[in-house]
Amino acid sequence: MLYRKMSSTGDKVSVLGFGCMRFPTDDDGNIKKDESEKMLEYAVDNGVNYFDTAWPYHGEKSEPFIGSYFQDNRKDIYLATKLPSWKIEKPEDLDEYFKKQLKRLKTDYIDYYLLHALNKKRWEKLLENDIFDFIEDIKKKNKIRAIGFSFHGKLETFKDIIDSYDWDFCQIQYNFMDTDYQAGREGLRYAADKGIDLVIMEPLRGGMLTNNVPEDIQEIWNNLGENSSPAEWALRWVWNHSEVTVTLSGMSNMNHVKENVDVSDKAAANSLTDKQLSIIDKVRKTYDERTRVNCTNCKYCMPCPNGVNIPGAFRFYNNAYIYNEFERMKNFYNRALDDDSKASKCIECGECLDKCPQNISIIEKLKEVAEAFE
């Protein structure tokens, strides 16, 4: 495991961070405790020391699970969690949710605390509710060691937030497919130039860059002539950036943990060759020609008040085009989704639009899905 330094705290954090939002679950959606704890144990034993959770992950069960696991094993482990910014209606809510998170995590302090999934609307709402007073208070009381924010909005808003406060770190979506999306490369460099540490999420685009890789794209990867996986190259592409401190991976089984840990010893900045970078760029261009909806399956849009399975519908729709499996995916869609959860059941209420970190035109895209599959 390689490590990079958080300038705000001096911590040497593992280049691979554990994103605690995709643990294996049972049929009822509950975290499989034994299997997930073995994954955490393996990660810790092999040098992972940064663990990232949040209020809504796993139906609000991730924080309690992580808190219980690390309750008596906090040494050399750094916990990160996030204020549920969309729930803040008045200044008192800030302290209320923070105290609840401390209780869930069974701790009296949080190493890395973030304002979750900021965009223009949420940031303005936090400003109205005295967010800076809250931050200064919990810092003064040593309840957090570093303050940051995660971001899912437009570049202009990202720069405004960066310039508004002396942040310790920030967290952005960044992968070889999303260089000009949301904060993107320009935002990454903007933050780094101001001495702000960078944590990266979605390096594998929710598994879309590694699951069921199409043959023509795999052939491009094979041009590297090395025995490595698309997951390795996607992670190494992010780690190649010297501005990046931690890269989070939402691992959902032990194989993911082992593979990512194994790759992490190749995580040196500026280590990719021109040939490797060129091949990754060719993969990106090929994917760009296939993807129909920029959905990462984060499920922030759920539950839909009318019962539509939004990420499920988009997953089948994207897979149909990405993997050249239209009829198969159409059949899967119609078998997997009952009539009440299909795209055509959207009533255009718009509740999902502000929740979507990717700023997808969900209503219009659901119409496309319904026309294609129904």
RAFENKA-V854110 format. One record per residue. RES is the residue in one letter. SS is DSSP state (H for helix, E for strand, - for the rest). PHI is phi in radians with two decimals (none if undefined). D_CENTER is the distance of its C-alpha to the mean C-alpha in whole Angstrom. Layout:
BEGIN
[[RES/SS/PHI/D_CENTER] [RES/SS/PHI/D_CENTER]]
END
This chain:
BEGIN
[[M/-/none/21] [L/-/-1.68/21] [Y/E/-2.31/20] [R/E/-2.28/20] [K/E/-1.63/21] [M/-/-1.41/19] [S/-/-1.15/22] [S/-/-1.25/22] [T/-/-2.05/23] [G/-/1.43/24] [D/-/-1.15/22] [K/E/-1.62/21] [V/E/-1.79/18] [S/E/-1.12/17] [V/-/-1.08/15] [L/E/-1.71/13] [G/E/-1.80/11] [F/E/-1.61/10] [G/E/-1.45/7] [C/-/-1.65/10] [M/-/-2.18/8] [R/-/-2.37/10] [F/-/-1.12/13] [P/-/-1.09/16] [T/E/-2.27/18] [D/-/-1.53/22] [D/-/-1.13/23] [D/-/-1.64/23] [G/-/1.49/19] [N/-/-1.45/20] [I/E/-1.09/18] [K/-/-1.31/21] [K/H/-1.06/22] [D/H/-1.08/24] [E/H/-1.13/21] [S/H/-1.22/18] [E/H/-1.15/20] [K/H/-1.15/22] [M/H/-1.12/18] [L/H/-1.12/18] [E/H/-1.07/21] [Y/H/-1.09/21] [A/H/-1.06/18] [V/H/-1.10/20] [D/H/-1.09/23] [N/-/-1.89/22] [G/-/1.75/21] [V/-/-1.26/17] [N/-/-2.27/17] [Y/E/-2.07/14] [F/E/-2.17/12] [D/E/-1.98/10] [T/-/-2.27/10] [A/-/-2.91/11] [W/-/-0.89/14] [P/-/-1.51/13] [Y/H/-1.04/11] [H/H/0.91/13] [G/H/1.04/16] [E/H/1.23/16] [K/-/-1.84/17] [S/H/-1.20/14] [E/H/-1.04/16] [P/H/-1.06/19] [F/H/-1.13/18] [I/H/-1.13/17] [G/H/-1.06/20] [S/H/-1.18/22] [Y/H/-1.16/21] [F/-/-1.70/21] [Q/-/-0.97/24] [D/-/-1.94/27] [N/-/-2.50/25] [R/-/-1.60/23] [K/-/-1.10/25] [D/-/1.09/23] [I/-/-1.98/20] [Y/E/-1.96/17] [L/E/-1.77/16] [A/E/-2.15/13] [T/E/-2.53/12] [K/E/-2.39/12] [L/E/-1.17/15] [P/-/-1.27/15] [S/H/-1.06/16] [W/H/-1.25/17] [K/H/-1.64/19] [I/-/-1.44/21] [E/-/-2.01/25] [K/-/-2.62/27] [P/H/-0.95/27] [E/H/-1.11/28] [D/H/-1.10/25] [L/H/-1.02/23] [D/H/-1.21/25] [E/H/-1.08/25] [Y/H/-1.21/21] [F/H/-1.08/21] [K/H/-1.11/24] [K/H/-1.11/22] [Q/H/-1.20/19] [L/H/-1.04/22] [K/H/-1.17/24] [R/H/-1.07/21] [L/-/-1.46/20] [K/-/0.93/24] [T/-/-2.56/24] [D/-/-1.90/25] [Y/-/-2.73/23] [I/E/-2.14/19] [D/E/-1.18/19] [Y/E/-2.21/16] [Y/E/-1.92/15] [L/E/-2.15/13] [L/E/-1.50/14] [H/E/-1.47/11] [A/E/0.89/10] [L/E/-1.27/13] [N/-/-2.43/15] [K/H/-1.03/19] [K/H/-1.12/20] [R/H/-1.17/18] [W/H/-1.12/19] [E/H/-1.10/23] [K/H/-1.17/23] [L/H/-1.16/21] [L/H/-1.08/24] [E/H/-1.13/27] [N/-/-1.90/26] [D/-/1.06/27] [I/H/-1.07/23] [F/H/-1.19/25] [D/H/-1.09/28] [F/H/-1.11/25] [I/H/-1.06/23] [E/H/-1.09/27] [D/H/-1.17/28] [I/H/-1.28/25] [K/H/-1.22/25] [K/H/-1.08/29] [K/-/-1.51/29] [N/-/1.00/27] [K/-/-1.50/24] [I/E/-2.37/21] [R/E/-1.80/22] [A/E/-2.68/19] [I/E/-2.08/18] [G/E/-2.68/15] [F/E/-2.68/13] [S/E/-1.81/9] [F/E/-2.32/10] [H/-/-2.51/10] [G/-/-2.60/14] [K/-/-1.56/17] [L/H/-0.97/18] [E/H/-1.02/21] [T/H/-1.15/19] [F/H/-1.00/17] [K/H/-1.13/20] [D/H/-1.07/22] [I/H/-1.18/19] [I/H/-0.97/19] [D/H/-1.38/23] [S/H/-1.52/24] [Y/-/-2.77/23] [D/-/-1.52/23] [W/-/-1.25/20] [D/-/-1.48/19] [F/E/-2.75/15] [C/E/-2.54/13] [Q/E/-2.23/9] [I/E/-2.30/8] [Q/E/-1.38/7] [Y/-/-2.76/9] [N/-/-2.77/11] [F/-/-1.21/14] [M/-/-1.61/14] [D/-/-2.02/13] [T/-/-1.27/15] [D/-/-2.13/17] [Y/-/-1.98/14] [Q/-/0.95/13] [A/-/-1.14/14] [G/H/1.09/14] [R/H/-1.11/16] [E/H/-1.12/19] [G/H/-1.16/17] [L/H/-1.01/15] [R/H/-1.22/19] [Y/H/-1.09/20] [A/H/-1.18/18] [A/H/-1.08/19] [D/H/-1.10/23] [K/-/-1.69/23] [G/-/1.37/22] [I/-/-1.62/19] [D/E/-1.18/17] [L/E/-1.97/13] [V/E/-1.92/10] [I/E/-1.90/8] [M/E/-2.01/4] [E/-/0.97/4] [P/-/-1.17/8] [L/-/-1.92/9] [R/-/0.93/8] [G/-/1.10/7] [G/-/1.53/11] [M/-/-1.15/13] [L/-/-1.55/14] [T/-/-2.23/15] [N/-/-1.59/17] [N/-/0.89/20] [V/-/-1.09/20] [P/-/-1.04/23] [E/H/-1.04/27] [D/H/-1.16/27] [I/H/-1.31/24] [Q/H/-1.07/24] [E/H/-1.09/28] [I/H/-1.18/26] [W/H/-1.01/24] [N/H/-1.11/28] [N/-/-1.10/29] [L/-/-1.26/28] [G/-/1.15/30] [E/-/-2.21/28] [N/-/-1.48/27] [S/-/-2.53/23] [S/-/-1.84/20] [P/H/-1.00/18] [A/H/-1.08/15] [E/H/-1.05/17] [W/H/-1.19/18] [A/H/-1.14/14] [L/H/-1.19/13] [R/H/-1.12/17] [W/H/-1.09/16] [V/H/-1.19/14] [W/H/-1.11/16] [N/-/-1.12/19] [H/-/-1.43/18] [S/-/-1.19/20] [E/-/-1.25/18] [V/E/-1.44/15] [T/E/-1.75/15] [V/E/-2.17/12] [T/E/-2.08/10] [L/E/-1.53/7] [S/E/-2.26/8] [G/-/-1.45/7] [M/-/-1.38/11] [S/-/-2.07/13] [N/-/-2.73/17] [M/H/-1.12/19] [N/H/-1.06/19] [H/H/-1.07/15] [V/H/-1.08/16] [K/H/-1.10/19] [E/H/-1.11/18] [N/H/-1.18/16] [V/H/-1.10/18] [D/H/-1.07/21] [V/H/-1.28/19] [S/H/-1.11/18] [D/H/-1.40/22] [K/H/-1.90/22] [A/-/-1.61/19] [A/-/-1.15/22] [A/-/-1.18/21] [N/-/1.00/23] [S/-/-1.75/24] [L/-/-1.38/24] [T/-/-1.45/27] [D/H/-1.05/28] [K/H/-1.11/28] [Q/H/-1.10/25] [L/H/-1.13/23] [S/H/-1.14/25] [I/H/-1.20/25] [I/H/-1.09/21] [D/H/-1.13/22] [K/H/-1.18/24] [V/H/-1.08/21] [R/H/-1.01/19] [K/H/-1.11/22] [T/H/-1.19/23] [Y/H/-1.11/20] [D/H/-0.96/20] [E/-/-1.30/23] [R/-/-1.89/22] [T/-/-1.19/19] [R/-/-1.78/20] [V/-/-2.33/17] [N/-/-1.44/14] [C/-/-1.75/12] [T/-/-1.83/9] [N/-/1.12/10] [C/-/-1.32/7] [K/-/1.21/11] [Y/-/-1.11/11] [C/-/-1.35/14] [M/-/-1.77/16] [P/-/-1.42/19] [C/-/-1.28/21] [P/-/-1.09/24] [N/-/-1.84/26] [G/-/1.54/24] [V/-/-1.23/23] [N/-/-1.50/20] [I/H/-1.08/18] [P/H/-1.12/15] [G/H/-1.11/18] [A/H/-1.08/20] [F/H/-1.20/18] [R/H/-1.09/17] [F/H/-1.11/21] [Y/H/-1.15/21] [N/H/-1.10/19] [N/H/-1.04/20] [A/H/-1.03/24] [Y/H/-1.64/24] [I/H/-1.12/21] [Y/-/-1.87/23] [N/-/0.96/27] [E/-/-2.26/27] [F/H/-1.10/28] [E/H/-1.12/30] [R/H/-1.10/29] [M/H/-1.21/25] [K/H/-1.09/28] [N/H/-1.16/29] [F/H/-1.04/26] [Y/H/-0.99/25] [N/H/-1.30/29] [R/H/-1.52/29] [A/H/-1.39/25] [L/-/-1.80/25] [D/-/-1.31/28] [D/H/-1.02/30] [D/H/-1.38/29] [S/H/-1.99/25] [K/-/-1.37/26] [A/H/-1.02/25] [S/H/-1.17/28] [K/H/-1.48/28] [C/-/-1.09/26] [I/-/-1.80/28] [E/-/1.07/27] [C/-/-1.27/26] [G/-/1.46/23] [E/-/-1.08/21] [C/-/-1.32/18] [L/-/-1.11/18] [D/-/-1.26/17] [K/-/-1.47/14] [C/-/-1.33/13] [P/-/-1.11/10] [Q/-/-1.61/11] [N/-/0.97/15] [I/-/-1.31/16] [S/-/-1.37/20] [I/H/-1.03/19] [I/H/-1.05/23] [E/H/-1.18/24] [K/H/-1.22/22] [L/H/-1.13/23] [K/H/-1.08/26] [E/H/-1.10/26] [V/H/-1.08/25] [A/H/-1.07/28] [E/H/-1.16/30] [A/H/-1.32/29] [F/H/-1.84/29] [E/-/-1.95/31]]
END
